[in-house]
Amino acid sequence: MSIDPAIFPRLDELENAAMRREPLKVAVAYPCSGDSLAAVCEASSRGMIEPILVGPRGRIEACATAIRANLSGLTLIDAPDDPTAASHAAVALVSKGEAMALMKGSQHTDELLGAVVSRDADLRTNRRMSHCFWFDLPTYHKPLIITDAVVNIVPSLKEKIDILTNAIDLAHCLGVERPKVALLSSAETVNMNIQSSMDAATLSRMADRGQITGAVVDGPLAFDNAISSKSARTKGILSEVAGDPDILLVPSLDVGNILYKSFVYIGRGECAGLILGAKVPVILTSRADSQRARVASCALARLAAQYTRSN
């Protein structure tokens, strides 16, 4: 779906904020489709990133010819025509400090992440990696982060702590000093038969006790009373988060994926996506995402990389 950029002043603000930060050198793994290469060229032409294209030279050049893109001035490192091999080659550049972020091209997500988590890459931290979508929705009053709709399928309570911490850090790097986090479940009350409600109650209590910091955390909350203060009042819920969350933590990848696609295809939202928890941000979007979403993801990575270096 093509959306008029004028509808999204907040998306413009995200990109403008990124342009005020230091340039970001990005290793782009296997950009061998028109969509992925066009987004890289657009982000490069706007000065958003300094890309290093990693993949089969002939195929990348043929793709550039097909979409009428000019690769002059861009660094291209020849790699085997194999998504896994190209992913490992791009990750190696990041590991050596020759790039400060990694970007997915046209390979499958697991092919790229397999290279990121490999022992030789040395990109893992003591946190579990997770994905955040930053959304600009015309029907919501501020940007909204959803996590995790891409990486963690059915995260445990321990894994949710890392997922939540990654999202809070992202909110901080975007200038939200005290983000409000809604922990989603199918109901707003604790039910011993619904694990997501039990996990949400535990995470909320951990935040109350200072074990999770930097945010206001509340849950379990059902989606309606998380996003609507009117719905929360109707159900008698008193919450600083209800109706005003900055972050939605979903109970599973299924829920997050459906919510993300609903926001795009029905809510007319635009988004940016990153994997966090590694030593550098990983720019990862869906093959169906718009070019604007891909460029916005580069902007988000530029902000996140600057924040990581300064903290």
DRENDO-1510 file (C-alpha; in Angstrom, 1 decimal, always signed):
<recs>
REC; n; res; u; v; w
REC; 1; MET; +0.0; +0.0; +0.0 .
REC; 2; SER; +1.4; +3.4; -1.0 .
REC; 3; ILE; +0.8; +6.1; +1.7 .
REC; 4; ASP; +1.2; +9.8; +1.2 .
REC; 5; PRO; +4.3; +10.8; +3.3 .
REC; 6; ALA; +2.5; +14.1; +4.2 .
REC; 7; ILE; +0.1; +12.1; +6.4 .
REC; 8; PHE; +3.0; +11.0; +8.6 .
REC; 9; PRO; +4.8; +14.1; +10.0 .
REC; 10; ARG; +6.1; +11.9; +12.9 .
REC; 11; LEU; +7.8; +9.6; +10.4 .
REC; 12; ASP; +9.4; +12.7; +8.8 .
REC; 13; GLU; +10.5; +13.7; +12.3 .
REC; 14; LEU; +12.1; +10.3; +12.8 .
REC; 15; GLU; +14.1; +10.6; +9.6 .
REC; 16; ASN; +15.0; +14.2; +10.3 .
REC; 17; ALA; +16.3; +13.3; +13.8 .
REC; 18; ALA; +18.4; +10.5; +12.3 .
REC; 19; MET; +20.0; +12.9; +9.8 .
REC; 20; ARG; +21.3; +15.0; +12.7 .
REC; 21; ARG; +23.3; +12.0; +13.9 .
REC; 22; GLU; +26.7; +10.7; +12.7 .
REC; 23; PRO; +26.6; +8.8; +9.3 .
REC; 24; LEU; +26.0; +5.1; +9.6 .
REC; 25; LYS; +28.0; +2.6; +7.7 .
REC; 26; VAL; +25.9; -0.4; +7.0 .
REC; 27; ALA; +26.8; -3.9; +5.7 .
REC; 28; VAL; +23.9; -4.9; +3.4 .
REC; 29; ALA; +23.8; -8.7; +3.1 .
REC; 30; TYR; +22.6; -10.2; -0.2 .
REC; 31; PRO; +20.6; -7.2; -1.8 .
REC; 32; CYS; +19.6; -9.3; -4.8 .
REC; 33; SER; +16.0; -8.2; -5.3 .
REC; 34; GLY; +14.7; -5.0; -6.8 .
REC; 35; ASP; +12.9; -4.0; -3.6 .
REC; 36; SER; +15.8; -4.5; -1.3 .
REC; 37; LEU; +18.4; -2.8; -3.6 .
REC; 38; ALA; +16.1; +0.1; -4.4 .
REC; 39; ALA; +15.6; +0.8; -0.7 .
REC; 40; VAL; +19.4; +0.8; -0.1 .
REC; 41; CYS; +20.0; +3.1; -3.0 .
REC; 42; GLU; +17.3; +5.5; -1.8 .
REC; 43; ALA; +18.6; +5.6; +1.8 .
REC; 44; SER; +22.1; +6.1; +0.4 .
REC; 45; SER; +21.1; +8.9; -1.9 .
REC; 46; ARG; +19.4; +10.7; +1.0 .
REC; 47; GLY; +22.5; +10.4; +3.1 .
REC; 48; MET; +20.8; +8.1; +5.6 .
REC; 49; ILE; +23.4; +5.3; +5.4 .
REC; 50; GLU; +26.7; +4.6; +3.8 .
REC; 51; PRO; +26.0; +1.1; +2.5 .
REC; 52; ILE; +28.5; -1.7; +1.8 .
REC; 53; LEU; +26.8; -4.1; -0.6 .
REC; 54; VAL; +27.8; -7.8; +0.1 .
REC; 55; GLY; +26.8; -10.4; -2.4 .
REC; 56; PRO; +27.3; -11.7; -6.0 .
REC; 57; ARG; +28.6; -8.8; -8.0 .
REC; 58; GLY; +27.0; -9.8; -11.3 .
REC; 59; ARG; +23.6; -10.4; -9.8 .
REC; 60; ILE; +23.6; -7.2; -7.9 .
REC; 61; GLU; +24.7; -5.2; -10.9 .
REC; 62; ALA; +22.0; -6.9; -13.0 .
REC; 63; CYS; +19.4; -6.1; -10.4 .
REC; 64; ALA; +20.6; -2.4; -10.4 .
REC; 65; THR; +20.3; -2.3; -14.2 .
REC; 66; ALA; +16.7; -3.7; -14.0 .
REC; 67; ILE; +15.6; -1.0; -11.6 .
REC; 68; ARG; +17.7; +1.7; -13.2 .
REC; 69; ALA; +19.8; +2.3; -10.1 .
REC; 70; ASN; +23.2; +3.8; -10.1 .
REC; 71; LEU; +25.8; +2.0; -8.0 .
REC; 72; SER; +28.6; +4.4; -8.7 .
REC; 73; GLY; +30.1; +5.6; -5.4 .
REC; 74; LEU; +28.8; +2.6; -3.5 .
REC; 75; THR; +31.2; -0.1; -2.1 .
REC; 76; LEU; +30.4; -3.6; -3.5 .
REC; 77; ILE; +32.1; -6.6; -2.0 .
REC; 78; ASP; +31.8; -9.7; -4.2 .
REC; 79; ALA; +30.5; -12.8; -2.4 .
REC; 80; PRO; +29.2; -16.2; -3.5 .
REC; 81; ASP; +25.7; -16.3; -4.9 .
REC; 82; ASP; +24.5; -17.9; -1.7 .
REC; 83; PRO; +22.4; -16.1; +0.9 .
REC; 84; THR; +24.1; -17.8; +3.8 .
REC; 85; ALA; +27.6; -17.2; +2.6 .
REC; 86; ALA; +26.8; -13.5; +1.8 .
REC; 87; SER; +25.2; -13.1; +5.2 .
REC; 88; HIS; +28.4; -14.4; +6.9 .
REC; 89; ALA; +30.5; -12.1; +4.8 .
REC; 90; ALA; +28.4; -9.1; +5.8 .
REC; 91; VAL; +28.5; -10.1; +9.4 .
REC; 92; ALA; +32.3; -10.4; +9.3 .
REC; 93; LEU; +32.5; -6.7; +8.2 .
REC; 94; VAL; +30.5; -5.7; +11.3 .
REC; 95; SER; +32.6; -8.0; +13.5 .
REC; 96; LYS; +35.8; -6.3; +12.3 .
REC; 97; GLY; +34.3; -2.8; +12.9 .
REC; 98; GLU; +34.1; -1.9; +9.2 .
REC; 99; ALA; +30.4; -1.3; +9.5 .
REC; 100; MET; +28.3; -0.2; +12.5 .
REC; 101; ALA; +25.0; -1.9; +11.5 .
REC; 102; LEU; +23.8; -4.8; +9.5 .
REC; 103; MET; +20.9; -4.9; +6.9 .
REC; 104; LYS; +18.9; -7.8; +5.5 .
REC; 105; GLY; +18.7; -8.0; +1.8 .
REC; 106; SER; +16.6; -10.5; -0.1 .
REC; 107; GLN; +17.5; -13.7; +1.9 .
REC; 108; HIS; +15.3; -15.3; +4.5 .
REC; 109; THR; +15.5; -13.9; +8.1 .
REC; 110; ASP; +16.9; -17.2; +9.5 .
REC; 111; GLU; +19.7; -17.1; +7.0 .
REC; 112; LEU; +20.8; -13.7; +8.2 .
REC; 113; LEU; +20.3; -14.4; +11.9 .
REC; 114; GLY; +22.2; -17.7; +11.7 .
REC; 115; ALA; +25.2; -15.7; +10.7 .
REC; 116; VAL; +24.6; -13.1; +13.5 .
REC; 117; VAL; +24.4; -15.6; +16.3 .
REC; 118; SER; +27.4; -17.8; +15.0 .
REC; 119; ARG; +30.3; -18.1; +17.4 .
REC; 120; ASP; +32.7; -16.5; +14.9 .
REC; 121; ALA; +30.6; -13.4; +14.6 .
REC; 122; ASP; +31.1; -12.2; +18.2 .
REC; 123; LEU; +28.0; -10.0; +18.0 .
REC; 124; ARG; +26.0; -11.6; +20.8 .
REC; 125; THR; +25.5; -9.9; +24.1 .
REC; 126; ASN; +24.2; -11.1; +27.4 .
REC; 127; ARG; +20.7; -10.2; +26.2 .
REC; 128; ARG; +18.4; -12.2; +24.0 .
REC; 129; MET; +17.9; -10.6; +20.6 .
REC; 130; SER; +14.4; -9.4; +19.8 .
REC; 131; HIS; +12.6; -7.3; +17.1 .
REC; 132; CYS; +10.8; -4.0; +17.5 .
REC; 133; PHE; +8.5; -2.4; +15.0 .
REC; 134; TRP; +8.2; +1.4; +15.5 .
REC; 135; PHE; +4.8; +2.5; +14.1 .
REC; 136; ASP; +3.3; +5.7; +12.9 .
REC; 137; LEU; -0.4; +5.2; +12.9 .
REC; 138; PRO; -2.8; +7.9; +11.7 .
REC; 139; THR; -5.4; +6.8; +14.3 .
REC; 140; TYR; -3.1; +6.9; +17.3 .
REC; 141; HIS; -1.8; +10.0; +19.0 .
REC; 142; LYS; +1.9; +9.1; +19.1 .
REC; 143; PRO; +4.5; +6.6; +17.8 .
REC; 144; LEU; +3.9; +3.0; +19.0 .
REC; 145; ILE; +6.4; +0.2; +19.4 .
REC; 146; ILE; +5.4; -3.5; +19.1 .
REC; 147; THR; +7.6; -6.3; +20.3 .
REC; 148; ASP; +8.3; -9.1; +19.4 .
REC; 149; ALA; +6.6; -9.9; +16.1 .
REC; 150; VAL; +9.5; -11.5; +14.2 .
REC; 151; VAL; +12.2; -13.4; +16.2 .
REC; 152; ASN; +10.9; -15.0; +19.4 .
REC; 153; ILE; +8.0; -17.4; +18.8 .
REC; 154; VAL; +6.7; -18.2; +22.3 .
REC; 155; PRO; +9.0; -16.4; +24.7 .
REC; 156; SER; +9.4; -17.5; +28.3 .
REC; 157; LEU; +9.2; -15.1; +31.2 .
REC; 158; LYS; +13.0; -14.8; +31.3 .
REC; 159; GLU; +13.1; -14.0; +27.6 .
REC; 160; LYS; +10.3; -11.4; +27.9 .
REC; 161; ILE; +12.5; -9.5; +30.4 .
REC; 162; ASP; +15.1; -9.1; +27.6 .
REC; 163; ILE; +12.5; -8.3; +25.0 .
REC; 164; LEU; +11.1; -5.7; +27.2 .
REC; 165; THR; +14.5; -4.2; +28.1 .
REC; 166; ASN; +15.4; -4.0; +24.4 .
REC; 167; ALA; +12.2; -2.1; +23.7 .
REC; 168; ILE; +12.7; +0.3; +26.6 .
REC; 169; ASP; +16.2; +1.1; +25.4 .
REC; 170; LEU; +14.8; +1.8; +21.9 .
REC; 171; ALA; +12.2; +4.2; +23.4 .
REC; 172; HIS; +15.0; +5.9; +25.3 .
REC; 173; CYS; +17.1; +6.4; +22.2 .
REC; 174; LEU; +14.1; +8.1; +20.6 .
REC; 175; GLY; +13.8; +10.5; +23.4 .
REC; 176; VAL; +11.0; +8.9; +25.4 .
REC; 177; GLU; +12.4; +9.1; +28.9 .
REC; 178; ARG; +9.8; +7.1; +30.7 .
REC; 179; PRO; +7.9; +5.0; +28.2 .
REC; 180; LYS; +4.6; +3.4; +29.1 .
REC; 181; VAL; +4.5; -0.3; +28.5 .
REC; 182; ALA; +1.3; -2.3; +28.0 .
REC; 183; LEU; +1.8; -6.1; +28.6 .
REC; 184; LEU; -0.8; -7.7; +26.3 .
REC; 185; SER; -2.9; -10.8; +27.1 .
REC; 186; SER; -6.4; -11.9; +26.1 .
REC; 187; ALA; -7.8; -10.5; +29.3 .
REC; 188; GLU; -7.0; -7.7; +31.8 .
REC; 189; THR; -7.2; -10.0; +34.8 .
REC; 190; VAL; -4.7; -12.6; +36.0 .
REC; 191; ASN; -5.9; -16.1; +35.0 .
REC; 192; MET; -3.8; -19.1; +36.1 .
REC; 193; ASN; -4.9; -20.9; +32.9 .
REC; 194; ILE; -3.5; -18.1; +30.6 .
REC; 195; GLN; +0.3; -18.0; +30.8 .
REC; 196; SER; +0.6; -14.6; +29.2 .
REC; 197; SER; -1.5; -13.0; +32.0 .
REC; 198; MET; +0.7; -14.7; +34.6 .
REC; 199; ASP; +3.8; -13.5; +32.9 .
REC; 200; ALA; +2.4; -9.9; +32.6 .
REC; 201; ALA; +1.5; -9.8; +36.3 .
REC; 202; THR; +5.1; -10.9; +37.2 .
REC; 203; LEU; +6.7; -8.4; +34.9 .
REC; 204; SER; +4.5; -5.6; +36.3 .
REC; 205; ARG; +5.5; -6.6; +39.8 .
REC; 206; MET; +9.2; -6.7; +38.9 .
REC; 207; ALA; +8.9; -3.2; +37.5 .
REC; 208; ASP; +7.2; -2.1; +40.8 .
REC; 209; ARG; +10.1; -3.5; +42.7 .
REC; 210; GLY; +12.8; -1.9; +40.5 .
REC; 211; GLN; +13.9; -5.1; +38.8 .
REC; 212; ILE; +12.9; -3.6; +35.5 .
REC; 213; THR; +13.7; +0.1; +35.2 .
REC; 214; GLY; +13.3; +3.1; +32.9 .
REC; 215; ALA; +9.6; +2.6; +32.1 .
REC; 216; VAL; +6.1; +2.5; +33.5 .
REC; 217; VAL; +4.9; -1.1; +33.1 .
REC; 218; ASP; +1.4; -2.4; +33.5 .
REC; 219; GLY; -0.4; -5.7; +32.7 .
REC; 220; PRO; -2.0; -7.9; +31.9 .
REC; 221; LEU; -4.0; -5.6; +29.6 .
REC; 222; ALA; -6.3; -6.7; +26.8 .
REC; 223; PHE; -5.7; -4.8; +23.6 .
REC; 224; ASP; -8.9; -2.7; +23.9 .
REC; 225; ASN; -8.1; -1.4; +27.4 .
REC; 226; ALA; -4.4; -1.0; +26.6 .
REC; 227; ILE; -5.0; +1.2; +23.6 .
REC; 228; SER; -8.3; +2.9; +24.8 .
REC; 229; SER; -8.7; +4.8; +28.1 .
REC; 230; LYS; -12.4; +4.8; +27.5 .
REC; 231; SER; -12.4; +1.0; +27.4 .
REC; 232; ALA; -10.3; +0.8; +30.5 .
REC; 233; ARG; -12.6; +3.1; +32.4 .
REC; 234; THR; -15.6; +1.1; +31.3 .
REC; 235; LYS; -14.0; -2.0; +32.8 .
REC; 236; GLY; -12.9; -0.2; +36.0 .
REC; 237; ILE; -9.2; -0.3; +35.2 .
REC; 238; LEU; -7.1; +2.4; +36.8 .
REC; 239; SER; -3.8; +2.5; +34.9 .
REC; 240; GLU; -1.3; +5.2; +33.9 .
REC; 241; VAL; -0.6; +3.1; +30.8 .
REC; 242; ALA; -4.1; +2.4; +29.6 .
REC; 243; GLY; -4.9; +4.6; +26.6 .
REC; 244; ASP; -1.4; +6.0; +26.3 .
REC; 245; PRO; +1.2; +3.2; +25.8 .
REC; 246; ASP; +4.5; +3.8; +24.0 .
REC; 247; ILE; +5.2; +0.1; +23.8 .
REC; 248; LEU; +3.0; -3.0; +23.3 .
REC; 249; LEU; +4.7; -6.2; +24.5 .
REC; 250; VAL; +2.8; -9.1; +22.8 .
REC; 251; PRO; +2.6; -12.6; +24.3 .
REC; 252; SER; +3.8; -14.5; +21.2 .
REC; 253; LEU; +5.0; -14.0; +17.6 .
REC; 254; ASP; +1.6; -15.1; +16.3 .
REC; 255; VAL; -0.1; -12.2; +18.1 .
REC; 256; GLY; +2.6; -9.7; +17.2 .
REC; 257; ASN; +2.7; -10.7; +13.5 .
REC; 258; ILE; -1.1; -10.4; +13.1 .
REC; 259; LEU; -1.2; -7.1; +15.0 .
REC; 260; TYR; +1.7; -5.7; +12.9 .
REC; 261; LYS; +0.0; -6.6; +9.6 .
REC; 262; SER; -3.3; -5.3; +10.8 .
REC; 263; PHE; -1.7; -1.9; +11.6 .
REC; 264; VAL; -0.2; -1.8; +8.1 .
REC; 265; TYR; -3.1; -3.2; +5.9 .
REC; 266; ILE; -6.1; -1.9; +7.9 .
REC; 267; GLY; -4.7; +0.8; +10.1 .
REC; 268; ARG; -2.8; +2.4; +7.2 .
REC; 269; GLY; +0.3; +2.7; +9.3 .
REC; 270; GLU; +3.9; +3.0; +8.3 .
REC; 271; CYS; +6.7; +1.3; +10.3 .
REC; 272; ALA; +10.4; +0.8; +10.8 .
REC; 273; GLY; +11.9; -2.4; +12.1 .
REC; 274; LEU; +15.1; -3.4; +14.0 .
REC; 275; ILE; +16.5; -6.4; +15.7 .
REC; 276; LEU; +18.1; -5.3; +19.0 .
REC; 277; GLY; +20.1; -7.1; +21.7 .
REC; 278; ALA; +23.2; -7.7; +19.4 .
REC; 279; LYS; +26.2; -5.4; +19.6 .
REC; 280; VAL; +24.9; -3.5; +16.6 .
REC; 281; PRO; +21.4; -2.9; +15.3 .
REC; 282; VAL; +20.1; -5.2; +12.6 .
REC; 283; ILE; +17.8; -3.6; +10.0 .
REC; 284; LEU; +15.2; -6.2; +9.2 .
REC; 285; THR; +11.9; -5.6; +7.4 .
REC; 286; SER; +9.5; -7.8; +5.6 .
REC; 287; ARG; +9.8; -8.5; +1.9 .
REC; 288; ALA; +6.3; -7.0; +1.6 .
REC; 289; ASP; +7.2; -3.7; +3.4 .
REC; 290; SER; +7.1; -0.5; +1.5 .
REC; 291; GLN; +10.3; +1.3; +0.4 .
REC; 292; ARG; +9.4; +4.1; +2.9 .
REC; 293; ALA; +9.4; +1.5; +5.7 .
REC; 294; ARG; +12.8; +0.2; +4.6 .
REC; 295; VAL; +14.3; +3.7; +4.6 .
REC; 296; ALA; +12.7; +4.5; +7.9 .
REC; 297; SER; +14.3; +1.4; +9.3 .
REC; 298; CYS; +17.7; +2.8; +8.3 .
REC; 299; ALA; +16.8; +6.0; +10.1 .
REC; 300; LEU; +15.8; +4.0; +13.2 .
REC; 301; ALA; +19.1; +2.1; +13.1 .
REC; 302; ARG; +21.1; +5.3; +12.8 .
REC; 303; LEU; +19.5; +6.6; +16.0 .
REC; 304; ALA; +19.9; +3.3; +17.8 .
REC; 305; ALA; +23.6; +2.9; +16.8 .
REC; 306; GLN; +24.3; +6.4; +18.1 .
REC; 307; TYR; +22.6; +5.7; +21.4 .
REC; 308; THR; +24.5; +2.4; +21.8 .
REC; 309; ARG; +27.8; +4.1; +21.2 .
REC; 310; SER; +27.1; +6.8; +23.8 .
REC; 311; ASN; +25.8; +4.6; +26.5 .
</recs>
